[in-house]
Amino acid sequence: MIILPEATSLRAVDLQLAIRLARMFATDAKFVRGMTFANVRPISHRLIASKPIQFCPNCM
């Protein structure tokens, strides 16, 4: 199964992925995008952890 066709940019991948996830969960793509760091201002990037802080011990 092809999830994303050839992408012209990372932004295009992000948008297409958000749209596909929104369809899967029967919601609007803007809500999916709202759960990402896509719109974080550059000055705030230092507040985002570079590695996940939380993890699932069953998945590791």
Buried (B, 14 or more C-beta within 10 A) or exposed (E): EEEEEEEEEEEEBBBBBBBBBBEEEEEEBEEBBEEEEEEEEEEEEEEEEEEEEEEEEEEE
